[in-house]
């Protein structure tokens, strides 16, 4: 859901980069957040599919899901500072 929200925000801000800059925002930062969350969402989706289908690479799906979760937490904490 967060990925979709950031994608919508990026599309809304895209035609008006000067207004975003005047408001104290940074369009490049919003795009970066959208791309990072999209990457984590894709990794989580693929690994969830592997886990639910009981794929032979189930262990890989579990590992990627764990790494994606840790990555999201680190990224979220890093955005606060």
C-alpha positions as a printed NumPy array, in Angstrom:
array([[  0.   ,   0.   ,   0.   ],
       [  2.827,   2.379,   0.826],
       [  4.406,   1.743,  -2.565],
       [  1.181,   2.636,  -4.344],
       [  0.758,   5.775,  -2.255],
       [  4.277,   6.946,  -3.037],
       [  3.743,   6.181,  -6.721],
       [  0.602,   8.333,  -6.713],
       [  2.415,  11.124,  -4.885],
       [  5.237,  10.987,  -7.453],
       [  2.756,  11.215, -10.314],
       [  1.009,  14.158,  -8.665],
       [  4.291,  15.986,  -7.985],
       [  5.928,  15.274, -11.334],
       [  4.423,  18.195, -13.311],
       [  5.145,  20.684, -10.508],
       [  8.759,  20.265,  -9.321],
       [  9.128,  23.988,  -8.647],
       [  6.069,  24.051,  -6.378],
       [  7.48 ,  21.101,  -4.461],
       [ 10.824,  22.866,  -4.08 ],
       [  9.113,  26.08 ,  -2.97 ],
       [  7.217,  24.132,  -0.304],
       [ 10.481,  22.799,   1.096],
       [ 10.115,  19.32 ,  -0.38 ],
       [ 12.492,  17.276,  -2.464],
       [ 11.001,  15.445,  -5.433],
       [ 14.092,  13.268,  -5.902],
       [ 13.797,  12.032,  -2.332],
       [ 10.157,  11.041,  -2.834],
       [ 11.071,   9.166,  -6.02 ],
       [ 13.882,   7.394,  -4.156],
       [ 11.499,   6.278,  -1.421],
       [  8.998,   5.065,  -4.025],
       [ 11.65 ,   3.02 ,  -5.851],
       [ 13.062,   1.485,  -2.664],
       [  9.622,   0.516,  -1.37 ],
       [  8.739,  -0.914,  -4.795],
       [ 11.87 ,  -3.071,  -4.679],
       [ 11.072,  -4.349,  -1.194],
       [  7.463,  -4.979,  -2.218],
       [  8.574,  -6.981,  -5.252],
       [ 10.982,  -9.073,  -3.204],
       [  8.358,  -9.716,  -0.546],
       [  5.763, -10.655,  -3.169],
       [  8.064, -13.159,  -4.862],
       [  9.186, -14.719,  -1.604],
       [  5.607, -14.91 ,  -0.301],
       [  4.624, -16.725,  -3.496],
       [  7.474, -19.201,  -3.004],
       [  6.419, -19.837,   0.588],
       [  2.713, -20.244,  -0.162],
       [  3.27 , -22.584,  -3.119],
       [  5.627, -24.76 ,  -1.062],
       [  8.147, -24.341,  -3.84 ],
       [ 11.362, -26.391,  -3.614],
       [ 13.165, -23.08 ,  -3.092],
       [ 11.029, -22.406,  -0.018],
       [ 14.118, -21.718,   2.08 ],
       [ 15.204, -19.057,  -0.404],
       [ 11.807, -17.371,  -0.161],
       [ 11.996, -17.343,   3.612],
       [ 15.494, -15.866,   3.524],
       [ 14.538, -13.146,   1.04 ],
       [ 11.46 , -12.307,   3.101],
       [ 13.613, -11.946,   6.213],
       [ 16.169,  -9.777,   4.381],
       [ 13.37 ,  -7.611,   2.921],
       [ 11.859,  -7.124,   6.365],
       [ 15.197,  -6.155,   7.89 ],
       [ 15.888,  -3.866,   4.927],
       [ 12.557,  -2.062,   5.297],
       [ 13.147,  -1.482,   9.006],
       [ 16.677,  -0.149,   8.385],
       [ 15.459,   2.06 ,   5.535],
       [ 12.588,   3.445,   7.648],
       [ 14.904,   4.235,  10.557],
       [ 17.439,   5.837,   8.198],
       [ 14.739,   8.122,   6.763],
       [ 14.059,   9.614,  10.179],
       [ 17.588,  11.048,  10.489]])
